[in-house]
Amino acid sequence: MPEADKEGKSYYVDVPQKGKLFFLKGSSELDWGMKNRLARIFNPRDGRTVMLAIDHGYFQGPTSGLERIDVSIMPLVPDADVVMCTRGILRTIVPPSVTKPVVIRASGGPSILKELSDEQIAMDMEDCIRLGVCATAIQVFIGGQFESRSVVNMTRLVDAGLRYGIPTMAVTAVGRELERNAKYFRLATRICAELGAHYVKTYYVEEGFDTVTAACPVPIVIAGGKKRPELDALKMAYNAIDQGAAGVDMGRNIFQSDSPVGMMKAVRAIVHGKEKPDKAYDLYQTIKNKKTGN
């Protein structure tokens, strides 16, 4: 039998145990597992994240830049904080040795040939657990034809995730007929947060974006949206962070760039390095020119 250890004596009775609020907006009351997953998505040092969105194929097929994810996307993963993808891509393309957190697309249904707001929850929470994901993502179509269904889908996913400590990211989808302005995004993001989303992905707008982030009680990350000139995309990322966003979830503005690696590093320099857009653009140009030999 091992010898019994002596009872401890350093109880530090004069040092109160410190309780520290969680670093992430609106997350202090969550369970330990939920916080731990969020702390893998958002860097605890600055509370920010750079998510690489490559889930476009779930409704529009082999999008330009995503034809061969193993060739074009995997080299970008080291500079991302998080990979956002579908379970099919995760299982077939992403090596299990990759330790980056994964946010999994959990909604789906219609393709670009149909009404996109007619989505359903498209995977089971047990499969999320099997895959070891850090969060689920689901579209919410405020003002869309199937608005109520998409909202209820989100709440059901939130409930399922709460059972196992897996956060839900609500993605505010904007229909073609809806105006993209601060008033709309204040409405959409607040509804998602009020009904349980742990963080929200939405679009940046030039006027009033700071009111969107201020009115939303959980973190907001911005979508990159359509492809735009690299400097414009970097300015958008900078302005969003400056006005209260907790990160970016970019896809086309990275993998459709002339230098995806350069753009990935430039975005990271803005989000985590507090770099100004012009300096980040210089970094992008340097990496691009080095690859082309100019």
Secondary structure, DSSP 4 states (H G I P E B T S, - for coil): -PPPPPPP----TTSPPP----SSTT-TTS-HHHHHHHHHHSBTTTTBEEEEE--THHHH-S-TT-TTHHHHTGGGGGG-SEEEE-HHHHHHTS-TT--S-EEEE-EE---TTS-TT--EE-S-HHHHHHHT-SEEEEEE-TTSTTHHHHHHHHHHHHHHHHHHT--EEEEE---TTS--SHHHHHHHHHHHHHTT-SEEEE---SSSHHHHHHH-SS-EEEE--S---HHHHHHHHHHHHHTT--EEEESHHHHTSS-HHHHHHHHHHHHTT---HHHHHHHHHHHHHHHHT-
